[in-house]
Amino acid sequence: MKRIILLLAAAGTLHAAPGETLGKIGDIEIKTDEIREALAGLESSSNAPVSKDPAALAQYVRALLIQRLVLQEALA
């Protein structure tokens, strides 16, 4: 099974430099700018808790990584 590597800091995760890797499964990576775009796509009311709660943000990044992994496996 592939390992999930999350590089989320407890604070300031969304303040990291654009292009910095936040999470990785195999060769699939999530970068800070991708998370910013994904959070911007959420409704503002549902975005607030995720962007301010490190645990919720980590869970969101894991979910996006798993979605991309499943998509990659389906297309293979």
N, C-alpha and C positions, 0 to 999 in steps of 0.2 A: 504494500500500500504506500502511496506517495505521502511524504511528510509535508505538513503545512508549517511554514515558517512565517511567523508574524513578527514584524519589527516595529510594532507600535509602542510608542513611549506613553507613559501614564498621562503626560500633559504636553500640549503643544504639537500634537500629531499633525493637525491640519495647517500648522504654521511652518512645517518643514519645507525645505526647498522643493520647487517643482521638479518632477522627474525622479524624486527619491523613492526607492522601493519600500512599500509598507508591508507587503506580504508576498509569499511565493509558494507555489506547489510545482515541483518539477521545473519545467521551463516556463510556466505561466506566472507572470508577475503583475501586481497591482501597484501602480505609482500614485504619488500624492495628487497629481493633477487629475488623474482618472477618478479618484475618490471625490475630489472637489466638484467635478462635473456631475458625478452620480448623485451627490447630495443636493446639488443645485436643481436637479431634475425632480427631486421629491417636493411634495407640497411643503411650504414654509412651516406649517404647524407640525408636521411629522419630522422635518429636518432638524429642528432645534434640539430635541433630546439626543439624537444620534451624534450630532456634531459636538455636543458639550459633555457627553458621557463616554469616557475612554472604553469602558466595557462594552457599551452598545456599539461604538465605532469598531472595535475589534471584531465583534460578532458580525457586523455588516461587511467588513472586509473578508472575513472567512466565508460568508455566504456568497459574495461575488466571486471569490476564488473557486469555490466548489461549482458554481454555475458555469464558469468558464471551463473547468476541468470536464464536467459532464458534456458540455457542448463539443469540446475537442475530441472526446472519446466517441461521441455520436457521429461526428464527421469523419472519423478515421476509418 
